[in-house]
C-alpha cells in the first residue's frame, strides 16, 4: 500500500527561490535625509559669512574696551597686580643706594682715577655724614656760589682755621651740593695727612692729593676744581687770640699753578671754624713725640678726654668771592716773581676783607 504523495516531487524550496529571485533589489543610500553631500560653493559661502561675523564681533569688543567706564562710588575694584608694588619699589632710596654700592664693591665694577679718587665711595660713604655735620651741626650758609664754574678748572684759595681741618671738608660739601652736577673739590693736602694710617687712604679716595705744583697743574688741566689752603699748619694751628688774622701765604706756588694753566683763582672765606676748638695752649713736647706740628689744648681737651674732641656747634658761613682771571697774562708771566707776589697778595687781601665784612655782620658765634 502505497503512501499518498510519496512519489511526488517536493517543489516547496523551488517556490521560495523563485520568490527571492523575483523580488526587486533595494538600494540603501549612503546620504540619507539630512546627510546629503555638501555643495562646495555653499560651504565656502557659509565659511565666509562666519568669518565676517567673527570680525564684526571683535570690532564690537574693541569698541567696548575703548568706551569710557563710569564706576559708581565704592564699586571700583583694583587689580591686585596694580596695588602690589614691585619688590624694588618697597625699598627706601638709601637702602637701594647701599645695595648698589655693595654690589659694585663685590663685583669690582667701580672707577678710581689716577690720583686714587673714588667718586662712588665718596658720595655713598663720606659725603652723607659730612653733609649732616654741614646742615645740622654747623648750619652753614653759603654766599657767592654763582662764582663757581659749572665746568672747567678753577683754583679755590681759602683761609685755614679750627685746629682740625673741618673747614676744608665743609667747603668740599658746599661745592658739591651747590654747583650744578655735583662737582667734587680736589683738595691739596700736606704730607702729614697722607702719612696717618686710614686717614691718608680715605683722603686719597675722597679726591685729595699732595700739595705740589705738579699734581695741582694736572688736575687743573683736566678741568677739576682744586682747593688750596696756603696758610697750612700756621693757620689751622694758630692760637685763639689770633683768630681770623690770616698768616703768610707762602711763596705763591698756587698762583704759579693758576698762571700756567690759565684758570681763575676764586678767594674763599670761612667764618665759624675758628671757634669750634678754641686753642688756648700747645703741648710741644707731646707734639714732637707724636710727630705732630702741635698738640692743642682747648678748654675741653684733653680735660674731658674724647668728649673734648666734639666740635662746638658754631654757626658757619662760606663765601666764594669774585674770580681773579689769569688767562689774560702772557705765557712767560709765571717767571715774573713780582707778578706772582702781587697776585698772591691780592688773593690774600680779598679773603681778609671778606672775613672782616662777615665778622662785622655776625651777631653771635652760635646763632650767626
C-alpha positions as CSV (number, residue, x, y, z in Angstrom):
1,X,0.0,0.0,0.0
2,X,1.5,3.0,-1.1
3,X,1.5,6.2,0.8
4,X,-0.1,9.2,-0.7
5,X,2.2,11.7,-2.3
6,X,5.2,9.6,-1.6
7,X,6.4,9.5,-5.1
8,X,5.5,13.2,-5.9
9,X,8.4,15.6,-6.0
10,X,8.8,18.3,-3.3
11,X,8.6,21.7,-5.0
12,X,8.5,23.9,-1.9
13,X,12.2,25.0,-2.0
14,X,12.0,25.9,-5.6
15,X,9.0,28.1,-4.9
16,X,10.9,30.0,-2.3
17,X,13.9,30.5,-4.6
18,X,11.6,31.9,-7.2
19,X,10.1,34.3,-4.7
20,X,13.6,35.6,-3.7
21,X,14.9,35.9,-7.2
22,X,11.7,37.6,-8.3
23,X,11.9,40.3,-5.6
24,X,13.4,43.7,-6.6
25,X,16.8,44.7,-5.0
26,X,16.6,47.5,-2.5
27,X,19.3,50.3,-2.7
28,X,20.3,51.9,0.7
29,X,21.7,55.4,0.0
30,X,24.9,56.5,1.8
31,X,23.5,60.0,2.3
32,X,20.1,59.8,3.8
33,X,17.8,62.7,4.6
34,X,19.9,65.5,6.2
35,X,23.2,63.7,5.3
36,X,23.5,64.8,1.7
37,X,27.0,65.6,0.4
38,X,27.5,69.3,0.9
39,X,27.9,71.6,-2.1
40,X,31.5,73.1,-2.2
41,X,30.2,76.5,-3.3
42,X,27.6,76.7,-0.5
43,X,30.2,75.6,2.1
44,X,32.6,78.4,1.0
45,X,29.8,80.9,1.2
46,X,29.0,79.7,4.7
47,X,32.6,79.9,5.9
48,X,32.9,83.5,4.5
49,X,29.8,84.6,6.5
50,X,31.1,83.0,9.7
51,X,34.5,84.8,9.2
52,X,32.7,88.2,8.7
53,X,30.6,87.6,11.8
54,X,33.7,86.8,13.8
55,X,35.4,90.0,12.6
56,X,32.4,92.1,13.4
57,X,32.3,90.6,16.9
58,X,36.0,91.5,17.5
59,X,35.3,95.1,16.4
60,X,32.4,95.3,18.9
61,X,34.7,94.1,21.7
62,X,37.3,96.7,20.8
63,X,34.7,99.5,20.8
64,X,33.5,98.4,24.2
65,X,37.1,98.3,25.5
66,X,37.7,101.9,24.3
67,X,34.5,103.2,25.7
68,X,34.8,105.2,29.0
69,X,33.8,103.2,32.0
70,X,31.9,105.1,34.7
71,X,32.1,103.4,38.1
72,X,29.8,104.0,41.0
73,X,31.4,105.2,44.2
74,X,32.8,102.3,46.2
75,X,32.4,99.9,43.4
76,X,35.9,100.3,41.9
77,X,37.9,97.2,42.0
78,X,41.6,97.5,41.6
79,X,43.6,94.6,40.3
80,X,45.9,93.0,42.9
81,X,48.8,93.3,40.4
82,X,48.3,97.1,40.4
83,X,48.1,97.5,44.1
84,X,51.2,95.4,44.8
85,X,54.3,97.4,44.1
86,X,57.4,95.8,42.8
87,X,59.9,94.5,45.3
88,X,62.5,97.1,44.4
89,X,60.0,99.9,45.0
90,X,59.4,98.8,48.5
91,X,63.0,99.6,49.4
92,X,63.9,103.1,50.6
93,X,66.2,105.0,48.3
94,X,69.1,105.0,50.9
95,X,68.9,101.2,51.1
96,X,68.9,100.8,47.3
97,X,71.9,103.0,47.1
98,X,73.7,101.0,49.7
99,X,72.9,97.7,48.0
100,X,74.1,99.1,44.7
101,X,77.3,100.2,46.3
102,X,77.9,96.8,47.9
103,X,77.2,95.1,44.5
104,X,79.8,97.3,42.8
105,X,82.3,96.7,45.5
106,X,81.9,92.9,45.3
107,X,82.0,92.8,41.5
108,X,84.8,95.4,41.2
109,X,82.6,97.5,38.9
110,X,83.7,101.0,40.0
111,X,86.2,103.6,38.8
112,X,89.2,105.1,40.5
113,X,91.2,107.8,38.7
114,X,95.0,108.2,38.6
115,X,95.1,110.0,41.9
116,X,93.1,107.3,43.7
117,X,89.8,109.3,43.7
118,X,86.8,107.0,44.2
119,X,83.7,109.1,43.3
120,X,81.2,106.4,44.3
121,X,82.7,105.8,47.7
122,X,82.9,109.5,48.3
123,X,79.2,110.1,47.5
124,X,77.9,107.0,49.3
125,X,80.0,106.8,52.5
126,X,81.9,110.0,53.1
127,X,79.6,112.8,52.0
128,X,76.4,111.8,53.9
129,X,77.9,112.1,57.4
130,X,79.7,115.3,56.4
131,X,76.5,116.7,55.0
132,X,74.7,116.0,58.3
133,X,77.5,118.0,60.1
134,X,77.2,120.7,57.5
135,X,73.5,121.1,57.7
136,X,72.6,120.2,61.3
137,X,75.6,120.9,63.4
138,X,77.3,123.9,61.8
139,X,74.2,125.1,59.8
140,X,76.4,126.5,57.1
141,X,75.2,129.5,55.0
142,X,76.9,129.8,51.6
143,X,77.3,133.0,49.5
144,X,78.6,133.7,46.1
145,X,78.0,130.2,44.7
146,X,77.4,131.8,41.3
147,X,81.1,132.4,41.2
148,X,81.8,128.7,41.0
149,X,82.1,127.5,37.4
150,X,79.7,124.7,36.3
151,X,82.5,123.2,34.1
152,X,86.2,123.8,33.6
153,X,89.0,124.2,36.0
154,X,89.4,126.7,38.8
155,X,91.6,127.2,41.9
156,X,89.8,127.8,45.2
157,X,92.0,129.6,47.8
158,X,90.7,129.7,51.3
159,X,91.7,130.7,54.8
160,X,92.5,127.8,57.2
161,X,91.5,127.5,60.9
162,X,89.9,125.4,63.5
163,X,92.7,123.1,64.9
164,X,91.4,120.2,62.8
165,X,90.8,120.8,59.0
166,X,87.0,120.6,59.2
167,X,86.8,123.8,57.2
168,X,88.3,122.0,54.2
169,X,85.7,119.3,54.5
170,X,82.8,121.7,54.8
171,X,84.0,123.7,51.8
172,X,84.0,120.4,49.8
173,X,80.4,119.7,50.8
174,X,79.4,123.3,49.8
175,X,81.0,122.9,46.4
176,X,79.4,119.5,45.7
177,X,75.9,120.5,46.8
178,X,75.7,123.9,45.3
179,X,77.4,123.5,41.9
180,X,75.2,122.0,39.2
181,X,76.2,118.4,38.5
182,X,77.7,117.9,42.0
183,X,81.3,118.8,41.3
184,X,84.0,117.5,43.6
185,X,86.6,119.7,45.2
186,X,90.0,118.2,44.8
187,X,92.0,119.4,47.8
188,X,95.7,119.8,48.1
189,X,96.9,118.4,51.5
190,X,100.1,118.4,53.5
191,X,102.3,115.3,53.6
192,X,101.2,114.6,57.2
193,X,97.6,113.9,56.0
194,X,98.7,111.0,53.8
195,X,101.1,109.6,56.4
196,X,98.4,109.0,59.0
197,X,97.0,105.4,58.8
198,X,93.5,105.2,57.5
199,X,93.2,108.9,57.2
200,X,95.6,109.0,54.3
201,X,93.7,106.3,52.5
202,X,90.3,108.0,52.9
203,X,91.9,111.3,51.8
204,X,93.1,109.7,48.6
205,X,89.7,108.1,47.9
206,X,87.9,111.3,48.6
207,X,89.9,113.2,45.9
208,X,92.7,114.8,47.9
209,X,96.3,114.8,46.7
210,X,99.7,116.1,47.8
211,X,100.1,119.9,47.8
212,X,102.6,120.1,45.0
213,X,102.5,122.1,41.8
214,X,102.8,119.1,39.5
215,X,99.6,117.4,40.9
216,X,97.8,120.8,41.0
217,X,98.5,121.6,37.4
218,X,97.5,118.1,36.2
219,X,94.1,118.4,38.0
220,X,93.5,121.9,36.7
221,X,94.3,121.0,33.1
222,X,91.8,118.2,33.4
223,X,89.1,120.8,34.3
224,X,88.9,120.0,38.0
225,X,88.0,122.3,40.9
226,X,91.2,122.4,43.1
227,X,91.2,123.7,46.7
228,X,94.3,125.0,48.4
229,X,94.8,126.4,51.9
230,X,98.1,128.4,51.7
231,X,98.3,129.1,55.5
232,X,98.9,125.4,56.2
233,X,99.6,124.4,59.8
234,X,100.4,128.0,60.7
235,X,96.7,128.9,60.0
236,X,95.0,125.8,61.3
237,X,97.1,125.7,64.5
238,X,97.2,129.4,65.4
239,X,96.0,130.4,68.9
240,X,92.5,131.5,69.6
241,X,93.8,135.1,70.2
242,X,94.9,135.3,66.5
243,X,91.6,134.1,65.1
244,X,90.6,135.4,61.7
245,X,94.0,137.0,61.1
246,X,95.5,135.5,58.0
247,X,99.0,134.1,58.2
248,X,101.6,134.3,55.5
249,X,100.6,132.7,52.2
250,X,103.9,131.1,51.4
251,X,105.8,131.8,48.2
252,X,102.8,131.9,45.9
253,X,103.1,128.4,44.5
254,X,99.3,128.3,43.9
255,X,99.5,131.4,41.8
256,X,102.1,129.8,39.6
257,X,99.9,126.8,39.0
258,X,97.0,129.0,38.1
259,X,99.1,131.1,35.7
260,X,100.5,128.0,33.9
261,X,97.0,126.5,33.4
262,X,95.1,129.8,32.8
263,X,92.4,129.0,35.3
264,X,90.6,131.6,37.5
265,X,91.5,132.0,41.2
266,X,88.5,132.1,43.5
267,X,89.0,133.5,47.0
268,X,87.1,131.6,49.7
269,X,86.4,133.0,53.2
270,X,85.1,130.7,56.0
271,X,83.6,132.1,59.2
272,X,82.8,129.9,62.3
273,X,85.7,127.4,62.1
274,X,87.9,129.4,64.4
275,X,85.7,128.8,67.4
276,X,85.0,125.0,67.2
277,X,88.2,124.2,69.1
278,X,89.4,127.3,70.8
279,X,93.1,126.7,71.1
280,X,94.5,128.2,74.3
281,X,97.7,126.2,74.6
282,X,100.1,123.7,72.9
283,X,102.0,120.8,74.5
284,X,105.1,121.0,72.3
285,X,106.9,118.0,73.9
286,X,104.0,115.7,73.3
287,X,103.7,117.1,69.7
288,X,107.3,116.2,69.0
289,X,106.9,112.7,70.4
290,X,103.9,112.1,68.2
291,X,105.4,113.7,65.2
292,X,102.7,116.4,65.0
293,X,103.1,120.1,64.3
294,X,101.2,120.9,67.5
295,X,99.2,119.2,70.3
296,X,96.3,121.6,71.0
297,X,94.9,122.4,74.4
298,X,91.4,123.7,74.5
299,X,89.0,124.5,77.3
300,X,87.6,120.9,76.9
301,X,90.5,118.9,75.5
302,X,92.4,116.9,76.9
303,X,90.5,117.7,80.1
304,X,87.3,115.9,79.1
305,X,89.1,113.2,77.0
306,X,87.2,112.1,73.9
307,X,84.2,114.3,74.8
308,X,86.6,117.3,74.4
309,X,87.1,116.3,70.8
310,X,83.5,117.1,69.9
311,X,83.5,120.5,68.0
312,X,81.4,123.3,69.3
313,X,78.2,123.9,67.3
314,X,79.1,127.3,65.9
315,X,77.3,129.0,63.1
316,X,79.2,128.9,59.9
317,X,79.3,130.9,56.7
318,X,81.3,130.2,53.5
319,X,81.7,132.9,50.9
320,X,83.1,132.4,47.4
321,X,84.5,135.6,46.1
322,X,84.7,137.0,42.6
323,X,87.1,135.1,40.4
324,X,90.5,136.6,39.6
325,X,91.4,135.8,36.0
326,X,94.8,134.6,35.0
327,X,94.3,133.8,31.3
328,X,94.9,137.5,30.4
329,X,98.7,137.2,31.2
330,X,101.4,136.0,28.8
331,X,102.8,132.5,29.0
332,X,106.1,133.8,30.5
333,X,104.3,135.7,33.2
334,X,104.8,132.8,35.6
335,X,108.5,133.6,35.6
336,X,107.9,137.1,36.9
337,X,108.3,136.9,40.7
338,X,106.9,140.4,41.2
339,X,103.7,139.5,39.4
340,X,103.4,136.3,41.4
341,X,103.8,138.2,44.6
342,X,101.3,140.8,43.5
343,X,98.6,138.2,42.7
344,X,99.3,136.3,45.9
345,X,98.8,139.5,48.0
346,X,95.7,140.4,46.0
347,X,94.1,137.0,46.8
348,X,95.1,137.2,50.5
349,X,93.7,140.7,50.8
350,X,90.5,139.7,49.2
351,X,90.0,136.9,51.7
352,X,90.9,139.1,54.7
353,X,88.5,141.9,53.7
354,X,85.7,139.3,53.2
355,X,86.4,137.9,56.7
356,X,86.2,141.4,58.3
357,X,83.0,142.1,56.5
358,X,81.3,138.9,57.6
359,X,82.5,139.3,61.1
360,X,81.0,142.8,61.4
361,X,77.7,141.4,60.3
362,X,77.7,138.4,62.8
363,X,75.8,138.9,66.0
364,X,76.5,135.6,67.7
365,X,79.1,132.9,67.4
366,X,76.4,130.2,67.8
367,X,73.5,131.9,66.0
368,X,75.2,133.9,63.3
